[in-house]
Amino acid sequence: MSYTLRIATLSDINFIAKVIIEAEKSGSDKIGIATVFNLTESELQNYLVEILDEEIDGCEFSFSSFVIAEFNGQPVAAFGGWIENENENNQPSAILKSNLIGFVFPKEKLLALKKNQEIIKDILIDREPHTHQLEYAYVDEEHRGHGLTNRIINQLLEIAKKKNPNLKKSQVQVYANNSSAIKVYERAGYYEIDRKESNHSLILDYLPWNVKLVLEKKL
């Protein structure tokens, strides 16, 4: 099979919204963003399209962060990557993401987050400034097993090194139960450097797993 890699454009935002949702599931039936904000999957899809349409660079909700793999002219895989804090206003991605959610999500959904924040807080991991960050990998089922995630990672790192030749490391966060993703990252040279665990009794009602890892690759 022959695949073409390219940087995502505004015309890809519907596919990227799907990528985010499928990656959020992390092999489970829990879509973290949806459960925390009390959204249906279709509501989340629509809000993500609106967020991506804002064209804000430097976070996981930036379509410009994604590289797409195409087969016969159709997108079949994607992965996002950016350099933390190295955007137009040197803002952390968490602030950019929060601002986008606050701008697009209805007020009652934001109130749901306040209610559920205590449940998820122990598993949240700050991103290290001036490191390359990977987020939201997805490959359509019929195109798995062709090394697309690894190829996209290599392209994302190549793009990042052109932006910042002094870049020292790349990191990715992944739930500890997602063994297939962890194996892909380990084959690409990433290894575990940190983990967060939540013992909250309700955590598995909201997120795919209660342990999240940080994997890192030296560049």
Buried (B, 14 or more C-beta within 10 A) or exposed (E): EEBEBEBBEEEBBEBBBBBBBBBBBBBBEBBBBBBBBBBEEEBBBBBBBBBBEBEBEBBBBBBBBBBBBBBEEEBBBBBBBBBBBBBEEEBBBBEBBBBBBEEBBEEEBEEBBEEBEEBBEBBEEEBBEBBBBBBBBBBBEEBEEBBBBBBBBBBBBEBBBEEEEEBEBBBBBBBBBBEEBBEBBEEBBBEBEEBBEBEBEEBEEBBBBBBBBBBBBEB
